[in-house]
Amino acid sequence: MFIIKAGGKKEYFNKKHIENSLANVGLDRKIAKGLADEASLKFRKTVSSDEIFRFVLGRLRSYGPEFLGRYNLRRAIMHLGPTGYPFEKYIARVLDEYGYKTKTNQIIQGDCVRHEIDVMAWKDKSHFIVECKYHNTPGARSDLKVALYVWARFLDIKKKWESDPKHDQPWVHGVWLVTNTRCTTDAIDYGGCVGMLITGWGHPKEMSLERMIEQKKLYPINIFPDWAGRLNYVRIYESGIHLLKDCLRFSAIDLAKKAGLKEIEAAAFQEQARKLVG
């Protein structure tokens, strides 16, 4: 049996991948193995990775919203769009939780031209220009062209800063590419060569985007797939709510007003949120 990945690549179906992904979201290993076995029996011919995903997601509804949400994390971030603006705001909030001071959508004068910067981040005398590369197409990759583009912009801005007589020398300026997809090997190698930080899906292994999220439970507000048609995400983002745990700062009445929900629905959503973020 073959599975067709999001990018069109065809490979042999390996039920161990399903078992491991379910165990990684906290599901009991025996239950994870049982669901993987069930998937291998259901799909006998060539199947898309999306069909597998939807099948597993359906089965997880029986085990609680916390497992459903964690399994849906990558898709939830991909559905923050359709533009990259919510992703930029989300990444800024994630960095806030890691001790950075952030500003979004800043216009910065470079040596040659002006640049619109997604996120500016400061911490411990380190000053980062953060470029958020958002993709809403499954299977997309951030490649070498992206890395080259980000680095070129940074060099133009850095040259302008360092030519300013008021430039504060103790500050260390850097550039940070953050993406919700995987990066190509060339992009990663180039970033490592020039000294550009890159955070993406699965990279770097010790502190990839998903690890940064899981470590502090910084789940996006749209983490639960069953609420996709009920929550007014645009209204929520405009209210300054970008993390799931942010919605727990409000009463059910206030959240209902911000999210376009009935009070009983807002309370139910908050209850699911507590099960995931604690």
DOGUKOL-518061 format. One record per residue (C-alpha): residue number from 0; residue in one letter; chain; x negated, y negated, z negated. Coordinates in pm, 1 decimal. Each point is the difference from the previous one (the first is absolute). Layout:
<atoms>
+-----+------+-------+----------+----------+----------+
:  nr : rest : kette :        X :        Y :        Z :
+-----+------+-------+----------+----------+----------+
: NUM :    A :     A :        X :        Y :        Z :
...
+-----+------+-------+----------+----------+----------+
</atoms>
This chain:
<atoms>
+-----+------+-------+----------+----------+----------+
:  nr : rest : kette :        X :        Y :        Z :
+-----+------+-------+----------+----------+----------+
:   0 :    M :     A :      0.0 :      0.0 :      0.0 :
:   1 :    F :     A :   -123.4 :   -349.4 :     87.2 :
:   2 :    I :     A :     67.0 :   -338.9 :   -152.5 :
:   3 :    I :     A :    -12.1 :   -324.5 :    198.9 :
:   4 :    K :     A :   -149.4 :   -282.6 :   -205.2 :
:   5 :    A :     A :    121.2 :   -360.1 :     15.5 :
:   6 :    G :     A :   -279.3 :    -96.9 :    237.9 :
:   7 :    G :     A :     90.8 :    282.4 :    241.2 :
:   8 :    K :     A :   -274.7 :    238.6 :   -107.5 :
:   9 :    K :     A :    102.7 :    366.8 :     -3.5 :
:  10 :    E :     A :   -139.2 :    235.0 :   -263.1 :
:  11 :    Y :     A :     81.1 :    327.8 :   -172.0 :
:  12 :    F :     A :    258.5 :    -18.8 :   -276.6 :
:  13 :    N :     A :   -156.8 :     54.8 :   -341.6 :
:  14 :    K :     A :    249.0 :     32.3 :   -282.8 :
:  15 :    K :     A :   -283.1 :    -56.8 :   -248.7 :
:  16 :    H :     A :      0.4 :   -365.2 :    104.7 :
:  17 :    I :     A :    362.1 :    -31.9 :   -113.3 :
:  18 :    E :     A :    -71.4 :    181.5 :   -324.9 :
:  19 :    N :     A :   -295.9 :   -226.2 :    -80.5 :
:  20 :    S :     A :    185.6 :   -321.2 :     85.5 :
:  21 :    L :     A :    286.1 :    101.0 :   -229.4 :
:  22 :    A :     A :   -236.9 :     95.8 :   -280.3 :
:  23 :    N :     A :   -171.2 :   -337.6 :     42.0 :
:  24 :    V :     A :    326.1 :   -182.5 :    -76.0 :
:  25 :    G :     A :     33.6 :    194.0 :   -323.7 :
:  26 :    L :     A :    227.3 :    287.0 :     99.9 :
:  27 :    D :     A :    -64.0 :    330.8 :   -173.8 :
:  28 :    R :     A :   -237.8 :    209.8 :    213.4 :
:  29 :    K :     A :    236.1 :    298.8 :     10.2 :
:  30 :    I :     A :    289.9 :   -217.9 :    116.1 :
:  31 :    A :     A :   -227.6 :   -168.7 :    254.5 :
:  32 :    K :     A :   -104.3 :    339.4 :    137.4 :
:  33 :    G :     A :    364.2 :    110.0 :     20.4 :
:  34 :    L :     A :     98.3 :   -308.8 :    200.1 :
:  35 :    A :     A :   -298.3 :     47.9 :    231.5 :
:  36 :    D :     A :    102.1 :    362.8 :     56.3 :
:  37 :    E :     A :    356.3 :   -110.6 :     71.5 :
:  38 :    A :     A :   -124.1 :   -248.8 :    260.5 :
:  39 :    S :     A :   -211.6 :    264.3 :    172.7 :
:  40 :    L :     A :    303.9 :    229.7 :     25.7 :
:  41 :    K :     A :    233.1 :   -271.5 :    125.2 :
:  42 :    F :     A :   -223.5 :   -129.5 :    278.9 :
:  43 :    R :     A :   -111.6 :    278.9 :    230.8 :
:  44 :    K :     A :    -86.0 :   -198.7 :    311.0 :
:  45 :    T :     A :   -184.6 :   -323.2 :     72.7 :
:  46 :    V :     A :    123.2 :   -269.7 :   -237.4 :
:  47 :    S :     A :    -82.1 :   -367.0 :    -56.8 :
:  48 :    S :     A :   -156.6 :   -122.2 :   -322.7 :
:  49 :    D :     A :    304.0 :   -227.6 :    -38.7 :
:  50 :    E :     A :    236.4 :    299.4 :     -7.2 :
:  51 :    I :     A :   -215.5 :    165.6 :   -265.3 :
:  52 :    F :     A :     -3.7 :   -320.6 :   -201.7 :
:  53 :    R :     A :    378.4 :    -40.8 :     10.7 :
:  54 :    F :     A :     52.9 :    365.0 :    -95.4 :
:  55 :    V :     A :   -230.0 :    -25.0 :   -303.5 :
:  56 :    L :     A :    148.5 :   -336.1 :   -100.6 :
:  57 :    G :     A :    346.1 :    156.2 :      2.1 :
:  58 :    R :     A :   -111.6 :    281.7 :   -227.8 :
:  59 :    L :     A :   -170.7 :   -238.5 :   -242.6 :
:  60 :    R :     A :    328.6 :   -173.7 :    -77.1 :
:  61 :    S :     A :     77.1 :    291.2 :   -232.0 :
:  62 :    Y :     A :   -306.7 :    -64.7 :   -215.6 :
:  63 :    G :     A :     30.9 :   -368.1 :    -84.1 :
:  64 :    P :     A :    -65.3 :   -347.3 :    142.2 :
:  65 :    E :     A :   -356.6 :    -10.2 :   -131.3 :
:  66 :    F :     A :   -109.0 :    282.3 :    233.5 :
:  67 :    L :     A :    207.4 :   -135.4 :    286.5 :
:  68 :    G :     A :   -155.4 :   -344.3 :    -36.4 :
:  69 :    R :     A :   -360.6 :    115.2 :    -18.7 :
:  70 :    Y :     A :     43.6 :    224.9 :    303.0 :
:  71 :    N :     A :    153.2 :   -291.7 :    191.9 :
:  72 :    L :     A :   -274.9 :   -248.9 :    -91.7 :
:  73 :    R :     A :   -176.3 :    -18.0 :    335.3 :
:  74 :    R :     A :    325.9 :    -34.9 :    194.6 :
:  75 :    A :     A :    128.1 :   -262.8 :   -242.0 :
:  76 :    I :     A :   -304.9 :   -220.6 :     58.4 :
:  77 :    M :     A :     35.1 :     50.5 :    376.0 :
:  78 :    H :     A :    361.3 :   -120.5 :    -26.7 :
:  79 :    L :     A :    -82.6 :   -321.4 :   -185.6 :
:  80 :    G :     A :     10.8 :   -186.5 :    335.1 :
:  81 :    P :     A :     96.9 :    -50.2 :    275.0 :
:  82 :    T :     A :   -259.6 :   -278.6 :    -34.4 :
:  83 :    G :     A :   -314.8 :     15.6 :   -208.6 :
:  84 :    Y :     A :    114.0 :   -275.7 :   -237.3 :
:  85 :    P :     A :    154.2 :    227.2 :   -270.5 :
:  86 :    F :     A :   -311.1 :    221.1 :     15.7 :
:  87 :    E :     A :   -224.9 :   -300.3 :    -62.3 :
:  88 :    K :     A :    209.9 :   -103.8 :   -301.2 :
:  89 :    Y :     A :     -1.3 :    356.8 :   -125.8 :
:  90 :    I :     A :   -379.7 :     30.4 :     26.3 :
:  91 :    A :     A :    -39.0 :   -331.0 :   -183.6 :
:  92 :    R :     A :    209.3 :    138.0 :   -287.1 :
:  93 :    V :     A :   -206.7 :    319.4 :     -5.8 :
:  94 :    L :     A :   -318.8 :   -205.5 :    -25.7 :
:  95 :    D :     A :    159.5 :   -210.6 :   -275.4 :
:  96 :    E :     A :     42.7 :    318.1 :   -201.6 :
:  97 :    Y :     A :   -370.9 :     72.7 :     44.3 :
:  98 :    G :     A :    -98.1 :   -332.6 :   -152.6 :
:  99 :    Y :     A :    -33.3 :   -216.1 :    310.1 :
: 100 :    K :     A :    143.6 :   -347.3 :     40.0 :
: 101 :    T :     A :    164.4 :    -18.7 :    340.5 :
: 102 :    K :     A :    154.1 :   -241.3 :    248.9 :
: 103 :    T :     A :    174.2 :    101.1 :    320.7 :
: 104 :    N :     A :     28.5 :   -157.9 :    345.0 :
: 105 :    Q :     A :   -281.2 :   -250.9 :    -37.2 :
: 106 :    I :     A :   -130.5 :   -214.2 :    287.5 :
: 107 :    I :     A :   -380.4 :    -19.9 :    -22.0 :
: 108 :    Q :     A :   -229.8 :   -209.0 :    215.8 :
: 109 :    G :     A :   -286.8 :    195.6 :    151.5 :
: 110 :    D :     A :   -310.0 :   -139.2 :    163.7 :
: 111 :    C :     A :    167.5 :     25.9 :    343.4 :
: 112 :    V :     A :    376.2 :     34.1 :    -50.9 :
: 113 :    R :     A :    270.3 :     19.7 :   -266.9 :
: 114 :    H :     A :    109.4 :    342.0 :   -123.8 :
: 115 :    E :     A :    318.4 :    124.6 :   -164.3 :
: 116 :    I :     A :   -107.0 :    233.8 :   -279.1 :
: 117 :    D :     A :    238.9 :    265.9 :   -131.7 :
: 118 :    V :     A :   -128.8 :      7.9 :   -359.0 :
: 119 :    M :     A :   -272.0 :   -184.3 :   -188.9 :
: 120 :    A :     A :   -120.5 :    188.5 :   -308.6 :
: 121 :    W :     A :   -231.6 :   -111.4 :   -284.2 :
: 122 :    K :     A :   -151.0 :    206.1 :   -280.5 :
: 123 :    D :     A :   -322.2 :    -21.8 :   -204.7 :
: 124 :    K :     A :   -170.0 :   -253.5 :    228.8 :
: 125 :    S :     A :     92.0 :    208.2 :    304.7 :
: 126 :    H :     A :    212.9 :   -168.2 :    264.2 :
: 127 :    F :     A :    162.3 :    215.8 :    267.1 :
: 128 :    I :     A :    176.7 :    -75.6 :    322.7 :
: 129 :    V :     A :    249.5 :    286.8 :     22.7 :
: 130 :    E :     A :    128.5 :     95.3 :    343.1 :
: 131 :    C :     A :    312.2 :    220.3 :    -20.8 :
: 132 :    K :     A :     40.6 :    218.4 :    308.9 :
: 133 :    Y :     A :    353.7 :    136.6 :     -1.5 :
: 134 :    H :     A :    127.3 :    271.7 :    235.8 :
: 135 :    N :     A :    360.8 :    120.4 :     15.6 :
: 136 :    T :     A :    -68.9 :    269.5 :    259.6 :
: 137 :    P :     A :    -72.5 :    352.6 :   -133.0 :
: 138 :    G :     A :   -338.9 :    126.6 :    111.8 :
: 139 :    A :     A :   -147.6 :   -347.9 :     57.4 :
: 140 :    R :     A :   -362.7 :    -62.0 :    -99.3 :
: 141 :    S :     A :   -202.7 :   -306.6 :    -86.0 :
: 142 :    D :     A :   -292.7 :     23.6 :    239.0 :
: 143 :    L :     A :   -333.2 :   -164.6 :     71.5 :
: 144 :    K :     A :    162.2 :   -295.3 :    178.3 :
: 145 :    V :     A :    187.0 :    -85.6 :   -319.5 :
: 146 :    A :     A :   -319.4 :     16.6 :   -207.6 :
: 147 :    L :     A :   -188.8 :   -218.6 :    250.2 :
: 148 :    Y :     A :    279.1 :   -257.4 :      4.6 :
: 149 :    V :     A :     17.0 :    -24.2 :   -378.9 :
: 150 :    W :     A :   -377.0 :    -30.9 :    -35.1 :
: 151 :    A :     A :    -23.8 :   -270.9 :    267.0 :
: 152 :    R :     A :    262.5 :   -213.1 :   -173.9 :
: 153 :    F :     A :   -178.2 :     40.0 :   -331.1 :
: 154 :    L :     A :   -335.0 :   -111.4 :    144.4 :
: 155 :    D :     A :    157.6 :   -316.5 :    142.2 :
: 156 :    I :     A :    157.5 :    -88.7 :   -336.0 :
: 157 :    K :     A :   -308.7 :     95.3 :   -201.6 :
: 158 :    K :     A :   -221.6 :   -223.2 :    216.2 :
: 159 :    K :     A :    228.8 :   -297.3 :    -65.5 :
: 160 :    W :     A :     10.6 :     62.2 :   -373.6 :
: 161 :    E :     A :   -375.8 :     33.4 :    -33.6 :
: 162 :    S :     A :    -61.2 :   -318.0 :    197.8 :
: 163 :    D :     A :    208.3 :   -201.0 :   -246.5 :
: 164 :    P :     A :   -226.9 :   -196.4 :   -239.6 :
: 165 :    K :     A :    256.3 :     69.2 :   -276.6 :
: 166 :    H :     A :    -23.0 :    374.9 :     53.3 :
: 167 :    D :     A :     -9.3 :    183.0 :   -333.9 :
: 168 :    Q :     A :   -303.4 :    227.4 :     39.6 :
: 169 :    P :     A :     80.8 :    247.2 :   -283.7 :
: 170 :    W :     A :    305.0 :    120.8 :    195.1 :
: 171 :    V :     A :    -50.7 :    308.7 :    215.2 :
: 172 :    H :     A :    215.1 :     -6.7 :    312.5 :
: 173 :    G :     A :    122.1 :    319.4 :    162.7 :
: 174 :    V :     A :    260.6 :    135.3 :    236.2 :
: 175 :    W :     A :    241.8 :    284.2 :    -67.0 :
: 176 :    L :     A :    205.0 :    186.7 :    258.2 :
: 177 :    V :     A :    308.2 :    167.1 :   -150.3 :
: 178 :    T :     A :    221.4 :    216.5 :    220.9 :
: 179 :    N :     A :    290.6 :    237.8 :    -55.0 :
: 180 :    T :     A :   -140.5 :    249.3 :    253.9 :
: 181 :    R :     A :   -311.4 :    205.8 :     38.4 :
: 182 :    C :     A :   -308.2 :   -163.3 :    150.1 :
: 183 :    T :     A :   -208.8 :    144.6 :    280.0 :
: 184 :    T :     A :   -350.8 :    123.4 :    -77.9 :
: 185 :    D :     A :   -149.6 :   -283.1 :    206.1 :
: 186 :    A :     A :    190.6 :   -262.4 :   -199.3 :
: 187 :    I :     A :   -114.7 :    151.6 :   -330.5 :
: 188 :    D :     A :   -361.4 :     31.3 :    117.4 :
: 189 :    Y :     A :     -4.2 :   -359.8 :    123.3 :
: 190 :    G :     A :    148.8 :   -127.9 :   -324.1 :
: 191 :    G :     A :   -261.2 :    185.8 :   -199.2 :
: 192 :    C :     A :   -279.4 :   -135.1 :    219.8 :
: 193 :    V :     A :     93.4 :   -369.0 :    -25.7 :
: 194 :    G :     A :    123.7 :     10.7 :   -360.2 :
: 195 :    M :     A :    373.1 :    -32.2 :     55.3 :
: 196 :    L :     A :    233.5 :    161.8 :   -251.5 :
: 197 :    I :     A :    260.0 :    226.4 :    160.9 :
: 198 :    T :     A :    298.4 :    148.1 :   -182.5 :
: 199 :    G :     A :    237.6 :    221.2 :    194.9 :
: 200 :    W :     A :    193.3 :    322.1 :    -24.3 :
: 201 :    G :     A :   -246.4 :    262.8 :   -121.4 :
: 202 :    H :     A :   -293.8 :   -242.6 :     -9.1 :
: 203 :    P :     A :   -207.6 :    -39.9 :   -202.6 :
: 204 :    K :     A :     66.8 :    335.2 :   -159.5 :
: 205 :    E :     A :    -43.4 :   -121.3 :   -358.5 :
: 206 :    M :     A :    214.7 :   -313.3 :     37.7 :
: 207 :    S :     A :    209.8 :     26.4 :    315.5 :
: 208 :    L :     A :    320.1 :   -199.6 :     36.0 :
: 209 :    E :     A :    214.1 :    286.1 :   -130.2 :
: 210 :    R :     A :   -233.2 :     51.0 :   -297.6 :
: 211 :    M :     A :     11.4 :   -369.9 :    -86.0 :
: 212 :    I :     A :    378.8 :     22.0 :      1.5 :
: 213 :    E :     A :     30.6 :    325.7 :   -193.8 :
: 214 :    Q :     A :   -258.4 :    -92.7 :   -262.6 :
: 215 :    K :     A :    209.3 :   -292.1 :   -126.0 :
: 216 :    K :     A :    338.5 :    111.3 :    139.4 :
: 217 :    L :     A :     20.4 :   -299.3 :    231.9 :
: 218 :    Y :     A :    273.3 :    143.8 :    221.0 :
: 219 :    P :     A :    173.7 :   -220.9 :    257.5 :
: 220 :    I :     A :    359.1 :    -98.2 :    -68.2 :
: 221 :    N :     A :    125.4 :    216.8 :    290.9 :
: 222 :    I :     A :   -157.1 :    321.0 :   -131.7 :
: 223 :    F :     A :    331.3 :    189.7 :    -29.4 :
: 224 :    P :     A :    127.8 :    106.3 :    346.0 :
: 225 :    D :     A :    360.0 :     42.6 :   -118.8 :
: 226 :    W :     A :     24.5 :   -374.8 :    -70.0 :
: 227 :    A :     A :   -117.6 :   -109.0 :    344.6 :
: 228 :    G :     A :    345.6 :   -104.2 :    122.1 :
: 229 :    R :     A :    119.8 :   -144.4 :   -328.4 :
: 230 :    L :     A :   -270.8 :   -238.9 :   -116.6 :
: 231 :    N :     A :    -43.9 :   -336.6 :    168.3 :
: 232 :    Y :     A :   -379.6 :      8.4 :     13.1 :
: 233 :    V :     A :    -32.9 :   -341.2 :    162.8 :
: 234 :    R :     A :    185.0 :   -161.5 :   -290.9 :
: 235 :    I :     A :   -210.5 :    194.7 :   -248.8 :
: 236 :    Y :     A :   -329.8 :   -104.5 :    159.4 :
: 237 :    E :     A :    112.0 :   -362.1 :      9.8 :
: 238 :    S :     A :     71.5 :     26.7 :   -373.1 :
: 239 :    G :     A :   -364.8 :     87.5 :    -58.5 :
: 240 :    I :     A :     59.8 :    367.8 :    -75.1 :
: 241 :    H :     A :   -254.5 :    217.3 :    181.9 :
: 242 :    L :     A :    -72.1 :    282.2 :   -242.7 :
: 243 :    L :     A :    251.7 :    252.8 :   -126.6 :
: 244 :    K :     A :    -94.0 :    -73.2 :   -358.5 :
: 245 :    D :     A :     73.4 :   -370.4 :     56.4 :
: 246 :    C :     A :    371.3 :     78.7 :     23.1 :
: 247 :    L :     A :     -9.2 :    123.3 :   -360.5 :
: 248 :    R :     A :    -74.1 :   -354.0 :   -120.0 :
: 249 :    F :     A :    359.7 :    -98.9 :     76.2 :
: 250 :    S :     A :    333.9 :     94.3 :   -146.0 :
: 251 :    A :     A :    225.6 :    211.0 :    219.9 :
: 252 :    I :     A :    220.2 :   -307.7 :     54.6 :
: 253 :    D :     A :   -291.0 :   -215.7 :    120.4 :
: 254 :    L :     A :   -142.5 :    277.5 :    219.1 :
: 255 :    A :     A :    342.1 :     54.7 :    155.9 :
: 256 :    K :     A :     11.5 :   -365.8 :    104.6 :
: 257 :    K :     A :   -351.9 :      9.0 :    143.6 :
: 258 :    A :     A :     43.4 :    331.1 :    184.5 :
: 259 :    G :     A :    355.1 :    -37.0 :    124.4 :
: 260 :    L :     A :    124.3 :    290.9 :   -211.8 :
: 261 :    K :     A :    282.1 :     65.2 :   -242.0 :
: 262 :    E :     A :   -109.8 :     -4.0 :   -362.3 :
: 263 :    I :     A :     58.0 :    374.9 :    -36.5 :
: 264 :    E :     A :   -216.8 :     62.1 :    307.2 :
: 265 :    A :     A :   -279.8 :   -222.3 :   -132.9 :
: 266 :    A :     A :      7.2 :    189.3 :   -330.7 :
: 267 :    A :     A :    -20.7 :    332.9 :    185.2 :
: 268 :    F :     A :   -292.9 :   -125.5 :    205.5 :
: 269 :    Q :     A :   -181.9 :   -116.1 :   -312.2 :
: 270 :    E :     A :     55.0 :    338.4 :   -161.8 :
: 271 :    Q :     A :   -167.1 :    172.1 :    295.6 :
: 272 :    A :     A :   -281.9 :   -255.3 :    -13.1 :
: 273 :    R :     A :    -66.3 :     78.7 :   -367.4 :
: 274 :    K :     A :    -35.0 :    370.2 :     80.6 :
: 275 :    L :     A :   -273.1 :    -82.0 :    249.6 :
: 276 :    V :     A :   -191.8 :   -283.5 :   -166.9 :
: 277 :    G :     A :     76.2 :     83.5 :   -362.9 :
+-----+------+-------+----------+----------+----------+
</atoms>
